[in-house]
């Protein structure tokens, strides 16, 4: 498994998104996927306090058990947690409460990467950063990051950290895939390169559309069955997926290899964290790290993406 830097952390190029834990997988199923991931060299696990109706962190922590130090855990706060009245946001008080809860759920005394899940318009970013930086100073958090911050929001946050001498964001987790390239068009990718911030893609496989399991005109599979993801099922996206499939087949590759390999070829992206519900899916995702596209591959793929 290729390794990369996320802040000072050494993370596997292919990580594991844990959004299925507590939703599509129970504790036993989650443990099987975590075990499979560790066995093939995956060490980076991405979760959040609200994932799996609030169970993802506890399932991940239980699965890791005594192997906690073999893992790099990124978790997020800010979205309301099922059953926790008053949860959500990024006020200094909630930052601390949410972190203490995550530490308990994960069964650990430190979090490798703590991220704010979404910008909080009700709380000045300086207040949030001061609270997160204090957790770093206390040793409860090693690095801090953000999710869904656009270039202006990330730049503002980095500026505050620079000015106030606070811990700064080392990663920004945003939607990025062959189907969604906004980080390129809005300049976020270049900002991340310039400031040494990791660009961490979510939905790297377009919620499964880039696996080829859901075909045009057929009932959607997996997450794509959910109403919230129906926006992915457009003719334009199916057109693109079908062209990528031709590109992949001509090179003896799977679409998963092309989708994840392309992301890992982007300068700002150190690691991708696709989800998985089986050991076989973990293995399929990990094989993507075996394909390093050449300059010619990338140029040809760019033509494919452009139609």
C-alpha positions in Angstrom: 0.0 0.0 0.0 1.3 3.4 -0.9 1.5 5.9 2.0 1.2 9.6 2.0 1.4 12.6 4.4 -1.7 14.2 5.9 -0.2 16.8 8.1 2.4 14.8 10.0 0.3 11.7 9.8 1.3 8.7 7.6 -1.9 7.6 5.9 -2.6 4.9 3.4 -3.4 6.1 -0.1 -6.6 4.1 0.1 -8.5 4.6 3.3 -11.9 3.5 4.5 -15.0 5.6 4.8 -17.1 4.4 7.8 -20.5 5.9 6.9 -21.9 2.4 6.4 -21.2 1.5 10.1 -24.4 1.6 12.0 -26.5 2.1 8.8 -25.8 -0.7 6.3 -23.6 -2.7 8.7 -24.1 -3.8 12.3 -21.2 -4.1 14.8 -20.1 -7.5 13.6 -20.2 -6.5 9.9 -18.3 -3.3 10.6 -15.6 -5.3 12.4 -15.3 -7.7 9.5 -14.7 -4.7 7.1 -12.2 -3.0 9.5 -10.3 -6.3 9.9 -10.2 -6.8 6.1 -8.9 -3.2 5.7 -6.1 -3.6 8.2 -5.0 -6.9 6.7 -4.4 -5.2 3.3 -2.6 -2.2 4.6 -5.4 0.3 5.1 -4.7 2.5 8.1 -6.8 5.6 7.5 -10.4 5.5 8.7 -12.8 8.4 8.2 -15.9 8.7 10.3 -18.1 11.3 12.0 -20.1 11.7 15.2 -23.4 11.5 13.3 -22.6 8.6 10.9 -24.7 5.5 11.3 -27.3 7.3 13.5 -24.4 8.0 15.9 -23.0 4.5 16.0 -20.2 4.6 13.5 -17.6 5.8 15.9 -18.4 3.2 18.5 -18.4 0.4 15.9 -15.0 1.5 14.6 -13.5 1.8 18.0 -14.7 -1.6 19.0 -13.4 -3.1 15.8 -10.0 -1.6 16.2 -9.7 -2.6 19.9 -6.0 -3.1 20.9 -4.9 -2.2 17.3 -5.9 1.5 17.8 -2.3 2.6 17.4 -2.2 0.9 14.0 -4.9 3.2 12.7 -5.2 6.9 11.8 -8.7 8.1 12.7 -10.3 11.1 11.2 -13.7 12.1 12.7 -16.0 15.1 12.3 -18.4 17.1 14.5 -21.0 19.7 13.7 -24.0 17.7 12.4 -26.7 16.9 14.9 -26.4 13.4 16.4 -29.4 11.2 16.6 -30.7 11.1 20.2 -28.5 14.0 21.4 -30.7 17.0 22.0 -29.0 20.3 21.3 -26.1 18.7 19.3 -24.7 20.3 16.3 -22.8 23.5 15.3 -19.3 24.6 16.1 -19.5 26.8 19.2 -16.5 26.4 21.5 -18.7 24.6 24.1 -20.0 22.1 21.5 -16.5 21.5 20.0 -15.3 20.3 23.4 -18.5 18.3 24.2 -18.5 16.6 20.8 -14.8 15.8 21.0 -15.2 14.2 24.5 -18.1 12.2 23.2 -16.1 11.0 20.1 -13.2 10.0 22.4 -15.5 7.9 24.5 -17.3 6.3 21.5 -14.0 5.5 19.7 -12.5 4.1 23.0 -9.3 6.2 22.6 -7.6 9.1 24.3 -6.6 10.9 21.2 -8.1 11.7 17.7 -5.6 11.9 14.8 -7.7 14.4 12.7 -10.6 16.3 14.1 -12.7 18.1 11.5 -15.6 20.5 11.5 -18.2 18.9 9.3 -19.7 22.1 7.8 -19.1 25.8 8.2 -21.2 27.2 11.0 -22.6 30.6 10.1 -23.6 31.2 13.7 -20.1 30.9 15.2 -17.1 33.0 14.2 -14.4 30.8 12.8 -11.9 32.3 15.2 -14.0 30.9 18.2 -14.1 27.4 16.7 -10.4 27.4 15.9 -9.5 28.5 19.4 -11.4 25.6 20.8 -10.0 23.1 18.4 -6.5 24.4 18.9 -6.8 24.0 22.6 -7.6 20.4 22.1 -4.4 20.0 20.1 -2.5 21.7 22.9 -4.0 19.2 25.4 -3.0 16.2 23.3 -6.5 15.1 22.7 -6.2 15.9 19.0 -3.2 15.6 16.8 -4.4 17.7 13.8 -7.5 19.6 12.9 -9.3 20.0 9.6 -12.5 21.0 7.9 -15.1 19.6 5.6 -17.2 21.3 2.9 -15.2 24.6 3.2 -15.0 26.5 -0.1 -11.8 28.4 -1.0 -12.9 31.6 0.7 -13.9 29.9 3.9 -10.7 27.8 4.0 -8.5 30.9 3.2 -10.2 32.8 6.0 -9.7 30.0 8.5 -6.0 29.6 7.6 -5.5 33.4 7.9 -7.0 33.4 11.4 -4.8 30.5 12.5 -1.7 32.3 11.1 -2.6 35.6 12.7 -3.5 34.2 16.1 -0.9 31.5 16.3 -3.5 28.7 16.4 -3.4 25.2 15.0 -4.3 25.3 11.4 -6.4 23.1 9.2 -4.3 20.4 7.5 -7.2 19.0 5.4 -10.4 20.0 3.7 -12.9 17.2 2.9 -15.1 18.0 -0.1 -17.0 16.3 -2.8 -14.6 15.4 -5.6 -14.7 12.7 -8.3 -14.8 12.2 -12.0 -18.4 13.2 -11.8 -17.9 16.3 -9.6 -14.9 18.5 -10.3 -15.8 21.7 -8.6 -12.6 21.8 -6.5 -10.8 22.4 -9.8 -13.1 25.0 -11.2 -13.4 27.0 -8.0 -9.6 27.0 -7.3 -9.8 24.9 -4.1 -7.3 22.4 -5.4 -4.6 25.1 -6.1 -5.2 26.8 -2.7 -4.7 23.4 -1.0 -1.4 22.9 -3.0 -0.2 26.4 -2.2 -1.0 26.1 1.5 0.0 22.5 2.1 -3.6 21.5 2.9 -4.7 18.0 1.9 -7.8 17.8 -0.4 -9.8 14.9 0.9 -12.5 13.7 -1.5 -15.8 12.4 -0.3 -18.1 10.5 -2.7 -15.0 9.5 -4.7 -17.0 6.8 -6.5 -20.1 9.0 -7.0 -22.0 7.1 -4.4 -21.4 3.9 -6.4 -22.2 5.2 -9.8 -18.5 4.9 -10.8 -18.5 1.2 -9.9 -20.8 0.4 -12.8 -23.2 -1.6 -10.7 -26.1 0.8 -11.5 -26.8 1.0 -15.2 -28.9 3.4 -17.2 -32.5 2.4 -17.2 -32.1 -0.2 -14.4 -33.1 0.1 -10.7 -30.4 1.8 -8.7 -28.3 -0.2 -6.3 -26.7 0.6 -2.9 -26.8 4.2 -1.7 -28.3 5.3 -5.1 -31.6 3.8 -4.0 -31.9 6.6 -1.4 -33.8 9.7 -2.3 -31.0 12.0 -1.3 -28.7 10.5 -3.9 -31.1 10.5 -6.9 -29.4 13.7 -8.2 -26.5 11.4 -9.4 -28.8 9.5 -11.7 -28.7 11.9 -14.7 -28.2 11.1 -18.4 -25.1 13.3 -18.4 -23.5 11.2 -15.6 -24.4 7.9 -17.2 -22.9 9.2 -20.4 -19.7 10.0 -18.6 -19.6 6.7 -16.7 -20.1 4.7 -20.0 -17.1 6.6 -21.6 -15.0 5.9 -18.5 -15.9 2.2 -18.7 -14.6 2.1 -22.3 -11.4 3.8 -21.2 -10.9 1.4 -18.4 -11.6 -1.7 -20.5 -9.1 -0.7 -23.1 -6.4 -0.7 -20.4 -7.5 -3.8 -18.5 -8.7 -1.8 -15.6 -11.8 -1.6 -13.5 -13.8 1.7 -13.3 -13.0 1.8 -9.6 -9.2 1.7 -10.4 -9.7 4.6 -12.9 -11.8 6.7 -10.6 -9.6 6.3 -7.5 -6.4 6.3 -9.4 -7.3 9.5 -11.1 -8.0 11.2 -7.8 -4.7 10.0 -6.3 -2.9 11.5 -9.3 -4.1 15.0 -8.3 -1.3 16.9 -6.5 -3.5 18.0 -3.6 -5.0 14.5 -2.8 -3.0 12.2 -0.5 -5.7 9.7 0.2 -9.2 8.6 -0.8 -11.7 7.0 1.6 -14.3 5.0 -0.3 -16.8 3.1 1.8 -17.2 -0.7 1.8 -19.7 -3.2 3.1 -17.7 -6.4 2.4 -14.1 -7.6 2.5 -14.3 -8.0 -1.3 -15.1 -4.3 -1.7 -12.2 -3.3 0.5 -9.9 -5.4 -1.7 -11.3 -3.9 -4.9 -10.8 -0.4 -3.6 -7.2 -1.2 -2.5 -6.3 -2.5 -5.9 -6.9 1.0 -7.2 -3.6 2.1 -5.7 -1.8 -0.3 -8.0 -2.7 1.9 -11.0 -0.6 5.1 -11.3 -1.8 6.9 -14.5 0.9 8.2 -16.8 0.8 11.7 -18.3 -0.6 10.2 -21.5 -3.3 8.3 -19.5 -4.4 11.5 -17.8 -4.5 13.5 -21.1 -6.6 10.8 -22.7 -8.9 10.6 -19.7 -9.3 14.3 -19.9 -10.6 14.0 -23.4 -13.0 11.2 -22.3 -14.3 13.4 -19.5 -14.9 16.2 -21.9 -17.0 14.1 -24.1 
